[in-house]
Amino acid sequence: MQSRFGQLMGDTARIWKMHLNILLKPMGLSYAKYSTLLMIDRHSGELMQNELANLLSIEHPTLARVLNDLQKNGWIEKKQHFKDKRVKIIFFTKSGKNRFEKCKQIVNNFRKEILFNIDKKRLKQNIKVLEQIFNNLSNLQEIKCSKK
């Protein structure tokens, strides 16, 4: 049973992303762009670019490409930090925030659809298990990175 776990978790994440890419495409978004916007939204609509890269666990050049595309399409703006001109602050445009709220509703409806008929107590337990796995993996990653 445990040997199947990793494969099932990976396959589930892959198909989740695939469906979200299809659902979000009409809005001009992909899973990667939506995840970026979601992280900005969770942090009161404004984040430093280096913090955002760390939160998303992606390389800075990869994030820069995503942010440039989001900015080009009017979702976000970038401004220089008032103290350190090298630091970029990322925030929603007014229209970007409004469009993002519509996207969140699409994703929420999708989530409700795929979680339909799953016992709420079991779902809550599974979320706790996934959070623990995530924390274990995060700690493992920190250990490996510190050994380099």
N, C-alpha and C positions, 0 to 999 in steps of 0.2 A: 504494500500500500504506500509506504513512504517513498519508494523508488518512482512511483507514478506522480508524486506530488509536484516536483519541480517542472516536469513536462506539462502537466495540466495547468499550473500557474502561468507558465510562459505562453502556452497556447491561448489561455483565456485572455491574457493581457494583449496578445497580438490581435485576436479577433475583436476585442473591445475597441482597440485603436482603429482597426479597419472599418468598423461600423461608424465610429465617430468621424473618421475622414469622409465617409460618404455623406453622413448627415450634415456636416459642417461645410462641405464644398460649396453649396449654393451661397453661403455667406462669405466666401473667399477665405475660409480658414481650413487648416489641417489640425490634426491632433496636437502637433508640436506648437503651433501658433495659439491654439485654444489653451493649452497648458500654460503657456507663457502669460497670456492674458488673465487666466484664472489666478496665477500666483500674484500678479500685480493687484488684482481685485481683492485677494485675501489680505493684502498688506496696505489697505486703505487707498488703493489706486495710485500709489507712488512708491517706487523702489530705486535704489542705486543699481546700476547695471551689474556690478561685480557681485552684489548680494543676490540678484536674480539668477545669475549663472550658478552660484553655489546652491541656491534653493532648488534649482531644476537639475542639478548634477550634470551640467553640460559645459563644454569648453567655451571660452569667451568668443572665439571666432564663429562658432556655430550659432551662439546667441546673437551675435552682431548681425548675422545674415537674417535671422528671424525678425529681429527688431527693425532692421532697415526695411524689410518687406511690410511689416505692420505699420511703420511710419508712412511709407509710400502710399499705403491704402487708407490712411486716415484714422487708424485705430488708436495710435499712441503718438506722443511727442517726447522728444529728448531735450533736456536742457542741462547746462553745466551747473555743477554744484557751486553755490555761492562762495564757499571757502576754498575749494580745490577745483580748479578749472579742468583737471584731467578726469574728474569723476562725472559721470553722466547720471542724471535722474530721469527715470522712465515714468510716465504717467499717461492716463487715458485722455484722449480728446473728448469733448462733450458728445460728439456723434459716436465716437468709438465706444464710450461707456454705454450709451443707449443701445447700440447694436449688440454689444456684449451681453447685456441683460436678456435680449431675445435669444442669443445663443445658449445662455445658461438654461433658459426655459426648454429649449430643444433637448439639451443634454439631460435635464431633470426628467422630462417625459420619457426619454429613452431608458434612463435608469429605472424609472417606475415600471416600465414595460418588461425589462429583463429580470427585475426582482419580484415581479408579480408572483403570488402563490408561494413565496418563501416565508416561512415562519419568522416573525420579527425577533423573537428570542434567539433562534438559531443564527440569524443574520448578525445580530449584535455580538454573539460569541465568535463568529467567524471573523468579524471585523477586528475584534481584540486579538485573535490569533494572527491575522495578517499584520497588524500593527507591531506585534512582538517579533514576527519574522523580519519585518522592515527594520526595526531597531537592531536586531541581531546582525543583519546584513550591513547596516550603516556602521555599526561598531567594528565589524570585521574589516570593512573598507578603510576606516580610519587607522586601524592597526597596520594594514598592508601599506598604506600611503606613508605612514610614519617610519616604516622600515627602509624606505628608499633613500 
